[in-house]
Amino acid sequence: MGILRRAGRRGQPRDAALALPPVNRYPFRVIHAPDDPIVALATAPAPSALAVIRLSGHGSLALLSPLVRGGPALESLPGHTVHLRTVHDADEDIDQVMVAVYRAPRSYTGEDGAEVICHGSMPVIQRLLALFSRAGFRPAGPGEFTQRAFLNGRMDLTRAEAVNEIVRARTDRARGLALQRLSGAIEGQIRAARENLVDVRAALEVSIDYPDEEDGAAAGGPQAGERLLAVVGILEALARTYHRGRIFQDGVAVAIAGATNSGKSSLFNLLLRQERAIVSEIHGTTRDYLEGQVSIEGIPVRLFDTAGIRPSSDPLEIEGMRRAEEVIRAADVVVYMVDSQAGIRPSDEAFIAGIARPVIRAWNKVDLTGRAAPPDCIAVSAVTGAGIEDLESAIAAAILEGTSGEAGQPLIDSARQRDLIDRALESLARFRQAQGEGMPPDILAVDLAEALEALGEITGEVTSAEILERMFSTFCVGK
C-alpha cells in the first residue's frame, strides 16, 4: 500500500499526463498514532560511564515530568536546555540524571521530547526504561526517531539515509562522506535538478495552453534545452559516484598471497598494527587463512593472510593452499608477496597469471637485500615498514580504479537513490527522443512527469509506505 500516483501514460488526457503526485508526509498504515510518546536507549546496551535514553512525542514532557524531581515541571521549560534532576519511582530514587529538553518544532524529530543522560549501569538503564514504559511511553521501533524527523519535515530522505550511514560508517573517511550527505549535499543537487525540470514543465504547459502563441515553442527552445542538459549532467555525475560510494561504505576484500616464507604474515601484522599472524621462517607455518579489519586510505578493508603456495604432500598444507586459492578468487585486490632474496620465479609468474583480480606485486625484504625492485613491483619491508605507505596507496588506487568521484564531490551509496536517478535519466532520454521526433507537448509531458516523480522519490517529496518502512527498518533502535 502506498500513496505514489504515477503520471499518465501516452494517450491519456493532458491533465493526467501533467499531474504530479502530491507531497504526503504520512503515507503509512500506522498501528500507533504517528506522534504518540516513544522511548528508546540511544547508546549501546552495555555498561558504560553514561547512557542516553531518548523520548519523543506529543505530551512526552508532561509524562516525564512527574517522574523527576528537583526543579520546575519539564513542560514549562524552554527547549535546548539541560537540567539536573533525580528520577524516582514511588518512594525510591533510581538515579541522578541530566535531562535535555527539546521543544517542537526545533527538535530532532520536530516534536516535544527529551534526552535523559543517566549513569550507564545496566540495572539503572533497565529500571528507567521500565519506569518510562509504565508511565505511557511505548518502545520506539528501528529508526523511528529519524522517521518522525522526516515525516515532520525536519529532513529529507537523503539526509535520513545519511544518519544511518554515519552510524554504520567503518572508517573516518566514510563518516565524513556520510556527514557531507547529512549536510544536504545530495539534497541540494537533486532539488536543483528538479527545479530545472519544473521550469521546463511550465514551458510545456504554455505550449499546450497557448499553442498559437510565439512562446508556444518554448518547450523546444534553447533555454529549455540548456536546462535539460544541466539536469542530465547533474544526475549522470551523481550516478557515476555510486560504485565509489559503496566502496567507502561497504569496504572490499584484499588478499595477501605468495610463496611460503615470502613475508605474507609479517605484512598482515604490519597493516593491522597488531600481532595476529604467527611469523616463522619455517615453510608452511600458515595452514589456514586469517582475516582482519583495517582502514586503507579511508577504505574499509577485510584483509586476508593466506597459506603460502609451494609443492607439498602434506594433506593439511594442501588443504590450506586450496582455501587460500578460494580466498584469492573472491578478493577484490590481491597483494602478491615476492621475496627479493629469491626474485620472481616462474612459479610466481604462473600463479599471478591465473589471478583474475588486480594484482599488486610487493618486492619484500629490501632491508635484507637492498636489491632494487623491478618496475612492476613496489619495494617494501614487512619488518621495518619501509615502503608501506606506497603499498597502501597502490592498494587504494587499485580498489578505486574505474570509479568516479572528485575530491570534495558528494558520493551516493544508496541503491535506492541510484535506481531512482537511473529511472529519471531514462525518462529524460525518452523525452528528448520524442522531442526530436516532433511529438506534441502533451505526449512529452508524460516522460517529464515521470522524471519529476523519480526525483521527488529521492528526497521523499513523493514516496510510498513500503519504501519508507523498508528503509527505516535498517536503522538502529534509538536513532
Long-range contacts (C-beta under 8 A, 24 or more apart in sequence): 1-29, 1-465, 1-466, 2-27, 2-463, 2-464, 2-465, 2-466, 2-467, 3-27, 3-463, 3-464, 3-465, 4-453, 4-457, 4-462, 4-463, 4-464, 6-450, 6-453, 7-445, 7-446, 7-449, 7-450, 7-453, 8-446, 8-449, 9-446, 10-443, 10-446, 12-446, 14-208, 14-442, 14-445, 17-442, 17-443, 17-445, 17-446, 17-449, 18-201, 18-204, 18-205, 18-208, 18-442, 18-445, 18-449, 19-449, 20-449, 20-452, 20-453, 20-456, 20-462, 21-453, 21-456, 21-462, 23-461, 23-462, 24-463, 25-150, 25-151, 25-152, 25-153, 26-151, 27-463, 27-464, 27-465, 27-468, 28-465, 28-468, 28-469, 29-465, 32-138, 33-58, 34-148, 34-151, 35-111, 35-148, 36-138, 37-63, 37-136, 37-137, 37-138, 38-137, 38-138, 38-139, 38-140, 38-144, 38-145, 39-129, 39-132, 39-133, 39-137, 39-138, 39-139, 39-140, 40-139, 40-140, 40-144, 40-145, 40-477, 40-478, 41-125, 41-129, 41-477, 41-478, 42-115, 42-478, 42-479, 43-120, 43-478, 45-122, 45-125, 46-120, 46-122, 47-120, 47-121, 47-122, 48-120, 49-119, 49-120, 50-117, 50-118, 50-119, 50-120, 51-117, 51-118, 51-119, 51-120, 51-124, 51-125, 52-115, 52-116, 52-117, 52-118, 53-115, 53-116, 53-118, 53-125, 53-128, 53-129, 53-132, 54-113, 54-114, 54-115, 54-140, 54-145, 54-478, 55-113, 55-114, 55-115, 55-116, 55-132, 55-137, 56-102, 56-107, 56-108, 56-109, 56-111, 56-112, 56-113, 56-114, 56-140, 56-145, 56-148, 57-109, 57-111, 57-112, 57-113, 57-137, 58-111, 58-112, 59-112, 60-111, 60-112, 60-113, 60-114, 60-137, 61-101, 61-112, 61-113, 61-114, 63-135, 63-136, 63-137, 64-99, 64-114, 64-116, 64-132, 64-135, 66-135, 67-131, 67-132, 67-135, 68-97, 68-99, 74-99, 74-101, 74-114, 75-112, 77-101, 78-103, 79-103, 79-106, 79-107, 80-106, 87-116, 87-118, 87-128, 87-131, 89-127, 89-131, 94-124, 94-127, 94-128, 94-131, 95-119, 95-124, 95-127, 95-128, 105-152, 105-154, 107-154, 108-145, 108-149, 108-154, 109-145, 109-148, 109-149, 109-152, 109-154, 110-148, 110-149, 110-151, 110-152, 110-153, 110-154, 111-148, 111-152, 139-477, 140-477, 140-478, 141-472, 141-473, 141-477, 142-472, 142-473, 142-474, 142-475, 142-476, 142-477, 143-471, 143-472, 143-473, 143-474, 143-475, 143-476, 143-477, 143-479, 144-472, 144-477, 145-478, 145-479, 146-472, 146-475, 146-479, 147-468, 147-472, 147-475, 150-460, 150-468, 156-187, 156-459, 156-460, 156-461, 157-458, 157-459, 157-460, 157-463, 157-471, 158-184, 158-186, 158-187, 158-190, 158-414, 158-417, 158-458, 158-459, 159-184, 159-187, 160-460, 160-471, 160-472, 161-414, 161-416, 161-417, 161-471, 162-186, 163-475, 163-479, 164-474, 164-475, 164-476, 164-479, 165-249, 165-413, 167-475, 167-476, 167-479, 168-249, 169-249, 170-249, 170-251, 170-293, 170-295, 170-300, 171-248, 171-295, 171-298, 171-299, 171-300, 172-295, 172-298, 173-248, 173-295, 173-297, 173-298, 173-299, 174-248, 174-249, 174-298, 174-300, 176-298, 177-245, 177-248, 177-249, 177-410, 177-411, 177-413, 178-249, 180-410, 181-410, 181-412, 185-410, 186-238, 186-410, 186-412, 186-417, 186-458, 187-459, 189-234, 189-238, 189-410, 190-455, 190-458, 190-459, 191-459, 192-234, 193-230, 193-231, 193-234, 193-235, 193-424, 193-455, 194-452, 194-455, 194-456, 194-459, 196-227, 196-228, 196-230, 196-231, 197-227, 197-228, 197-231, 197-448, 197-451, 197-452, 197-455, 198-452, 199-224, 199-227, 200-224, 200-227, 200-228, 200-448, 201-445, 201-448, 201-449, 201-452, 204-441, 204-444, 204-445, 204-448, 207-441, 208-441, 208-442, 208-445, 219-435, 219-441, 219-444, 220-435, 228-428, 228-431, 228-432, 231-428, 232-425, 232-428, 235-421, 235-424, 235-425, 235-428, 236-425, 237-404, 237-409, 238-410, 238-412, 238-417, 238-421, 239-412, 239-418, 239-421, 239-422, 239-425, 240-404, 240-405, 241-403, 241-404, 241-405, 241-409, 241-410, 241-411, 241-412, 242-411, 242-412, 242-413, 242-415, 242-417, 242-418, 243-402, 243-403, 243-404, 244-400, 244-403, 244-404, 244-405, 244-411, 245-405, 245-411, 245-412, 245-413, 245-414, 246-413, 247-299, 247-399, 247-400, 247-403, 248-298, 248-299, 248-300, 248-411, 248-413, 249-413, 250-300, 250-413, 251-299, 251-300, 251-301, 251-302, 252-299, 252-300, 252-301, 252-302, 252-332, 252-333, 252-399, 253-301, 253-302, 253-304, 253-327, 253-330, 253-331, 253-332, 253-333, 254-296, 254-301, 254-302, 254-303, 254-304, 254-331, 254-332, 254-333, 254-334, 254-335, 254-395, 254-399, 255-289, 255-304, 255-306, 255-324, 255-327, 255-328, 255-331, 255-333, 255-334, 255-335, 256-303, 256-304, 256-305, 256-306, 256-334, 256-335, 256-337, 257-306, 257-309, 257-324, 257-328, 257-334, 257-335, 257-336, 257-337, 257-351, 257-355, 258-308, 258-309, 258-336, 258-337, 258-338, 258-339, 258-348, 259-308, 259-309, 259-310, 259-337, 259-339, 259-342, 259-345, 259-347, 259-348, 260-284, 260-285, 260-308, 260-309, 260-310, 261-308, 261-339, 262-308, 262-337, 262-338, 262-339, 262-364, 263-337, 263-339, 263-364, 263-365, 263-382, 263-383, 264-305, 264-306, 264-308, 264-337, 265-290, 265-305, 266-382, 266-383, 267-335, 267-337, 267-362, 267-364, 267-380, 267-382, 268-292, 268-303, 268-305, 269-382, 270-382, 270-385, 270-388, 271-296, 271-303, 271-388, 271-392, 272-303, 276-305, 277-305, 283-308, 283-310, 284-308, 284-310, 284-312, 284-314, 284-317, 284-320, 286-320, 287-316, 287-317, 287-319, 287-320, 288-320, 288-323, 289-320, 289-323, 289-324, 289-327, 296-392, 296-395, 296-396, 296-399, 297-392, 297-393, 297-395, 297-396, 299-396, 299-399, 299-400, 301-395, 301-399, 304-331, 309-347, 309-351, 328-355, 328-357, 329-356, 329-357, 331-357, 332-357, 332-358, 332-399, 333-357, 333-358, 333-359, 333-360, 333-395, 333-398, 333-399, 334-358, 334-359, 334-360, 335-359, 335-360, 335-362, 335-391, 335-395, 336-360, 336-361, 336-362, 337-362, 337-364, 337-382, 338-362, 338-363, 338-364, 338-377, 339-364, 339-365, 340-364, 340-365, 340-366, 340-368, 340-369, 340-371, 340-373, 340-379, 341-365, 341-368, 341-369, 343-371, 344-374, 344-377, 358-398, 358-401, 360-391, 360-394, 360-395, 360-398, 362-391, 416-458, 416-467, 416-471, 417-458, 420-454, 420-455, 420-457, 420-458, 421-454, 421-458, 423-450, 423-451, 423-454, 424-450, 424-451, 424-454, 424-455, 427-451, 427-454
